[in-house]
């Protein structure tokens, strides 16, 4: 449900130029509330799954401390159930699904179908096939994603990796509506973007969970060694993921991905093709 809310937000954003700004802004704000409400619960589900599997493979003397941490997170997750149920109830009460359907039908009839500040975005005529919109709408998002690579390669700093992960997520959900109308190699490019999001998501999990385990170790006097071994495991996993990501996204691989990205989308007349120099 959280993923679905992100996809809806991405669709409202990427095709927002077709609608009145006030209408899309209000809908996106409501959908974002759903994402925000479900996020913490889903993140705890993933953490609990990881802790359960990690505990299963741990040494006997660590089990009590790890189970204490796991049960603490399970209790925290249960406390979020009321918020999750309230979010779903409010969603039904506000009849968001019906309103989105009515909104899109209204726009498709042409009543609100007008470009928003066309001088700010280089788009084909609005009666063009959907595939013609892919390059001008998606390529700037790719540039934003790849702009983090120099900083990521230089330091591996958590904030840069997290920012790149967020931009990979945004690009992925923006690309998905175009998959059915472009060439088959577009799907392969989309899967690579999804892989970037997933790998960087694992790195982010390691960063967040190691901080959580450190705080838990400092709060409880018992199980210090067990929590330290958990922290060491997360640091090792994080280092492995980062190193494999850097090797995967070498400067040469970056240029090749740009080429594949552009080749997967038609070049609309009047939209300037970007030529890469390798600089």
Secondary structure, 3 states (H helix, E strand, C coil): CHHHHHHHHHHHHHCHHHCCHHHHHHHHHHHHHHHHHHHHHHHHHHHHHHHHHHHHCCCHHHHHHHHHHHHHHHHHHHHCHHHHHHHHHHHHHCCHHHHHHHHHHHHHCCCCCCCCCHHHCCCCCCCCCHHHHHHHHHHHHHHHHHCCHHHHHHHCCHHHHHHHHHHHHHHHHHHHCCHHHCCHHHHHHHHHHHHHHHHHHHHHHHHHHHHHHHHHHHHCCCCHHHHHHHHHHHHHHHHHHHHHHHHHCCHHHHHHHHHHHHHCCCCCCCCCCCCCCCC
